[in-house]
């Protein structure tokens, strides 16, 4: 719906309005109205939004913050559904909310009376607001979830883990369909089964299905070039359609059986295989009977690893929420075609004062923002605005979605089982967090910090004789490793001597902290070296955008290196003027590189070692091993990319299509380099101009 579709005329006469006012928008103060292009706003799948955004003109709310600036904006708002964004002076989004009536909802904030300290703090930090009008409250709910996931405001409930789910794909674009693990957009033709809770669950299931149905898992190019059966055929994991070991009709029957099994008709498939085994036995064809026996065993293995398989629930997603110790766990179970495809625990970031119903409702809206829900959602307790959420998900999915809280029967057993798993998962997380807190406290005591660090960054380099050099940074905090904050640095400088670790570390530090100063340099920093913060809110401004409250600035940086590395690092920090803002610690390997004999370098102290069985030493070793793993993995990936790089990639104007055409015509890049312009022009898609570019690239003289 475009702004021009949303027509409201003031006093019914558009001609009476000033020429600079849009007559199609009903607002009380036209001077504040601004039309935003629809593409500038995110929208959920298959949902169009009315793209109208009200923001104050420069000077309208100059110097005002909190309830005062909100009062200025309230009189301009319509009594229509929409989404609002509250932002601080730096332009960071603090909170995203939706309302049935924007005017009524924002009026509550303008009154200055708040039920919780969280809302009061949020309003006090607000310096401006933005509003988007939608046609219905359902659209507002969908847009709110989309904006929360994209902007990750500090005061909203946030999903911490939003990885896509893996599926099983039975392809439909080949005469002999294959079975594969699939993640991402469903662009390939075929049948998709899932979701599965993890890639490991998909892998185990595919292995068992291969034993049961003998389906191929090779690529199409591998299939086309076979002249004899591969190893999978020899170990009875594939029927061998590539070399005609089974007819296309016979293979199609195996594929149909696999589809039936994955579609929930597993008992039918097992009955048919059992009957075939019995018939083969009666015909004294014991070899064929043994094959059917092994297939039955493989099917039993699949179902045995699926845990609870309900009898009356064919398709449902089960959610259970448990709160304890200021943290929340939401356990999700996936049931498709009467089979359990696994479960996953989520730990959303939410204010401890929020009720479970509010957390669960916000979580569900975000969870299904980019994926389709099951036909039934079973909850352990009622979610906030549950009916509205069901309508929104039905709109999103294009089919009816039912949300219920079972009170008895098998469905109640499923939610109880999910709730038990949520309690246990949160218990384990609290225990791990407690252990991590003790380690961080011990770390602070060992290295003389004023308080426990919140963000620790660890750095290392990886290269082979200076080639494909990569710098790596891993991040750890109170909840362990924060993998969405990991960074790699491809060493770019041509002035660094190959193998110069000091020079590489200088480049990494320069690039990392120069960018940090540029993006977060004006933010107040409560450093661990400066003692405890004055109040509970200190340092909250210094947050990573999109990481739900995790600090942008490190309290401590650990460098894998000795005194030489530390000298280089401290020089960079001093040049940037932040040497007193970050504590830098060096870790030198012990004699003979023995673990447990590491020597530590801290400014203002002599180098020292820690007792072999000190828990802090184990903690630091874990950090160092993780950065080693990440650095080596990044280096290998870059080296592999360089090894398969073609000289044709360096030629401007030669894209994948022309590169493919040249290689098909000449066989190798080396043969292309020897070709004359006359030969190059004969290739489809290669004009005379492009042919000269290719020829000149290989014949610079």
ABEGO torsion letter per residue (X at the ends): XBAAABBBBBGGBAAABBAABBAABBBABAAABBBBBAAABBBBBGBBBBBBBBBBBBGAABGBBEAAAAAAAAAABBBBBEBBBBBBAAGBBABBBBBABAAAAAAAAAAGBBABAAAAAAAAABABBBBBBBABAAAAAAAAAAAAAAAGBAABBBBABABBBBBBBBBAABABBBBBBBBEBBABBEBBBOBBABAAAAAAAAAAAAAAAGBBABBAAAAAABABBBAAAAAGABAGAAAGABBAAAAAAAAAAAAAAAAGAAAAAAAAAAAAAAAAAAAGBAAAAAAAAAAAAAAAAAAAAAEBBBAABABBBBBBBBBBGGBBBBBBBBBBGGBBAEBBBBBBBBBAABBAAAAAAAAAAAAAAABBBBABBBBABBBBGAAAAAAAAAAAAGBBBBBBBBABEAAAAAAAAAAAAAAAAAAAAAAAAAAAAAAAAAAAAAAGBABBBABBBBBBBBBBGGBGBBBBBBBBBAAEBBAAABBBBBBABAABBBGBAAAAAAAAAAAAAAAAAAAAAABBBBBAAAEBBABAABGAABBBBGAGGBBABBABBBBBEBAAAAAAAAAAAAAAGAAAABBBBBBBBBBGGBBGABBBBBBGBBBBBBBAABAAAAAAAAAAAAAAAAAAAAAAAAAAAAAABBAAAABBGBBAAAAAAAAAAAGBAAAAAABBAAAAAABBGBBAAAAAAAAAAABAX
